[in-house]
Amino acid sequence: MNALLVRLVCGVLFAAMALGAVVHPPKDLTQGLGMLLPLSMLLGYAIKGSPRRSLIPKRKAAPPPPDVSGT
């Protein structure tokens, strides 16, 4: 339930920032680009949620080759 609440809050923050950018557009390009980073992070978190571990298991390391020294 906690993850759902965080995603909801991120979605609301994204909507508020996007609405603020529409109502008061940025003065120049650098300010507009500076607004894109937090917006994209909030939107990504609201859509996908927190990063999780990969579902694909990692391969185990191959055993070392046998020592073939002539004695």
C-alpha positions in Angstrom: 0.0 0.0 0.0 2.9 2.3 0.7 4.3 2.0 -2.8 0.9 2.9 -4.3 0.7 6.0 -2.2 4.2 7.1 -3.3 3.3 6.6 -6.9 0.1 8.5 -6.4 2.0 11.4 -4.8 4.5 11.4 -7.7 1.7 11.5 -10.2 0.0 14.5 -8.5 3.4 16.3 -8.3 3.9 15.7 -12.0 0.5 17.0 -12.8 1.0 20.1 -10.7 4.4 20.8 -12.2 3.1 20.3 -15.8 0.2 22.6 -15.1 2.5 25.2 -13.7 4.7 25.0 -16.8 1.6 25.6 -19.0 0.3 28.5 -16.9 3.7 30.1 -16.4 5.9 29.0 -19.3 9.7 29.1 -18.8 11.6 32.3 -19.8 14.3 30.6 -21.9 15.4 27.2 -23.1 17.7 26.4 -20.2 15.0 27.0 -17.7 12.7 24.8 -19.7 15.3 22.0 -19.9 15.9 22.3 -16.2 12.2 21.6 -15.6 12.3 18.5 -17.8 14.6 16.5 -15.5 12.4 16.5 -12.4 9.3 16.1 -14.5 10.6 13.0 -16.3 11.8 11.5 -13.0 8.4 12.0 -11.3 6.6 10.7 -14.4 8.8 7.6 -14.6 8.4 6.8 -10.9 4.6 7.3 -11.1 4.3 5.0 -14.1 6.8 2.2 -13.3 7.2 2.5 -9.6 10.5 1.9 -7.7 13.3 0.1 -9.4 13.3 -3.7 -8.7 15.7 -6.5 -9.1 15.9 -8.1 -12.5 13.6 -11.1 -13.0 16.2 -12.8 -15.2 18.6 -14.8 -13.0 22.3 -14.2 -13.5 24.4 -17.0 -14.9 26.7 -18.7 -12.4 30.4 -18.3 -13.0 32.0 -21.2 -14.9 34.3 -23.3 -12.8 38.0 -22.7 -13.3 39.6 -25.0 -15.8 41.5 -28.0 -14.2 45.2 -27.4 -13.7 47.0 -29.5 -16.3 50.6 -29.3 -15.2 52.9 -32.2 -16.1 54.5 -33.8 -13.1 
